[in-house]
Amino acid sequence: MCELLGMSANVPTDICFSFTGLMQRGGRTGPHRDGWGIAFYEGRGCRTFHDPAPSADSEIAKFIHRYPIKSCNVISHIRQATHGKVCLENTHPFSRELWGRHWVFAHNGKLRGIKQRPLGFYRPVGTTDSEHAFCWMLDRIRTAFPDPPRRPQALMQLVQSLCDDLRTLGTFNLLLGDARHLYAYCTTKLSWITRRAPFGPARLCDAELEVDFAHETTPRDIVTVIATRPLTANESWNIMRPGELVVFRDGLPMR
Amino acid sequence: MCELLGMSANVPTDICFSFTGLMQRGGRTGPHRDGWGIAFYEGRGCRTFHDPAPSADSEIAKFIHRYPIKSCNVISHIRQATHGKVCLENTHPFSRELWGRHWVFAHNGKLRGIKQRPLGFYRPVGTTDSEHAFCWMLDRIRTAFPDPPRRPQALMQLVQSLCDDLRTLGTFNLLLGDARHLYAYCTTKLSWITRRAPFGPARLCDAELEVDFAHETTPRDIVTVIATRPLTANESWNIMRPGELVVFRDGLPMR
């Protein structure tokens, strides 16, 4: 299994603290030695970094650590290969353009038979089941909505039904970004926490690091972190239910 | 005007030497202060780095310099904004997927009226004339070839005719990668040089740096570097003619 990490915030925020915890799982406290990647939205733009090397030893991971990039929407993934060889093109997150927006996709799990589903416009560059599923989802979204729907709820309903469909093929824990929203879908493991004033200290499970967010934030900041397993030991995370979709915008779940 | 840099090689090669010269033009020896970007193909995968900050001061540029990434196909661009504000989504090179391959595009020049050309499938994320031209070109290629043509010459002919068409709108110096070939098209300024055994020393125009490639290479290496203006002072570069397309593969121009 892989590890997912996402962030949604109402102000550009760095993800260094959570990233430190996640990277430890890439070959040190976890078995995920088969590469990692991260995407940062910045306005309409999107910056991605990928490395097929284990994250715990990765030069690119060290760079991102030293040079914090601030973003309102982040999706990251560390991989334990179950399907497809270890190489750059098989490293999540994957991205494609739809409606002049960058879509970003990272998946934890295995989808049996997904490659038998025919694809239309988008085609995978690599050989993973995950990228095939992403291309299939975007094809379906584009077919249903050649232009972006006015109501975000219409898109949320479609994403929910596509996820429910994919779930029948196996395990499908998902983080998906459309440059505005961050969609989190759970079939087995996904948790999230929203941090806002009054901020307090947080202590990582995977590294000896504690941060007092009261010193790092302003009272108006709202930041949600989503992860496969809770990253901190002293906070109360929301554990998602199988089949549950939560859509985040500006740091908060949409209702 | 912007500066372009490309590389085509028969073995994965780092581009540090040429990159050092190019980066100086981003705010030090040149006026190109409006961001820069670079794409490295690695197998079927592609790694891109973008920074809206001037390249001469960029932390990401320093990182790439310290941590040489080896690739057989590289496209880089430093920008002096003529069209579209300075932000991540307006920073070249742009990329899109077609036929399950990453296509990468960087452009130097200005195309008047390009935005009046209707787009089909691909849509720009940012506001530059360049990204609009890229989307238009890929739409035309996809329409002509829903699947990749068997003969690379058929694709080369189409790229030549699309470039000849765009050239009527203004200045169109182009580097385009399809994960196999590197297409270089010139309307005003583009030069290239092929280095192969016996290798000798090369001295940058833009920084005090000399490299003796005889110490850095094996006798079988073939490396072509393409740049807006020659990057070295002591070598003889091929200066491209207006309307000329040269397609490189494995370090050599295709005939």
Interface residues (C-beta under 8 A of the other chain):
Chain A: E42 G43 R44 G45 C46 R47 T48 F49 H50 E59 I60 F63 Y67 C87 L88 E89 N90 T91 R96 E97 W99 G100 R101 H102 F121 Y122 R123 P124 V125 G126
Chain B: E42 G43 R44 G45 C46 R47 T48 F49 H50 E59 I60 F63 Y67 C87 L88 E89 N90 T91 R96 E97 W99 G100 R101 H102 F121 Y122 R123 P124 V125 G126
